[in-house]
Amino acid sequence: MKLELGIAPRAKITRPFAARYFLGFTAAGVSVGPVAWRHDRGGFTLLMQAFGSLSVLVTLGALIFPDEKRVLTMGHLWGTP
């Protein structure tokens, strides 16, 4: 039995990582403007209040939304669950 590794399975594994880093770095670059604007308008205090409000919203969302338990297998990566 000969095992041939093509590019398709490897691409399916690496694409989520590529998307993760692309979105992360893009969001970091986009967030510089609003952070600078908030700091310019109200100083460090307003900036920390905005971050605190956002963290409260994220925490409430994590507590309110239902817990979904899914077990992922290697088959999910290749489209065959």
N, C-alpha and C positions, 0 to 999 in steps of 0.2 A: 504494500500500500504506500503510495507516494502522496505526501502532503504538500500541496502548493499553497503558499500564502500570497494572496493577491493584495492589491492596494485597497480594495473596497472594505474589508473588515477593519483594517487599520484606520482608514479614513473615518469610519463610523465611531471609532473610539476617540480619535483626536479632535473631531469637530466640536463636541461639547466643550472641551478644554479651550479651544481657540475662541469659541463664542464667549466663554466666561472671561477670558483675559481681555478680549476686544471690548466687551461691554464694561468691564471694570475700569479699564484705563480711559475709555471714552467718558464714562460718568465722572471720573475724577477730574478730567479736564474741563468738563462742562460745569462742574460744581464750583470752580474757582471764582467765576464771575459773581454768582449770587452770594457766596460767602464774603467776598470783598465788598459787595454792595451793602450787605447787612452790617458789616464791621464799620463801614464808612458812615452809615446812617445812625447807628446807635452804640457803636463801640463794642467792646468785648462782652459787656453785660447782655446786650440784645442778642449777640451771636450765641452765647451760652444758653440763653432762654429759648432761642429757636431750636437749638440742638436738643435741649431737654424736652421741649414739647414734642419734637419728632420722635424721640426715644420713648416717651410715654405712649404715643399713638402706636408705635410698633409693638410695644409690650402688650397693650390692650388688644391689638389685632391677634397676637399670638395666643392670648388667653381666650378670646371669644371664638375664633374659628375652630371648627372641629378637628380633632386629631385623626389624620389619615395614616393608616399603617399599611404600607406596601412593601413587599419583599421583592427586590429586583434580582433577577438572575442574569447570567451571561447571555441568555437568549433574547433578553430585552434589547441588548445592544445591537443585535443583528436583525431585529424585527420578528423574531419567532419566540413568543412567550411560552 
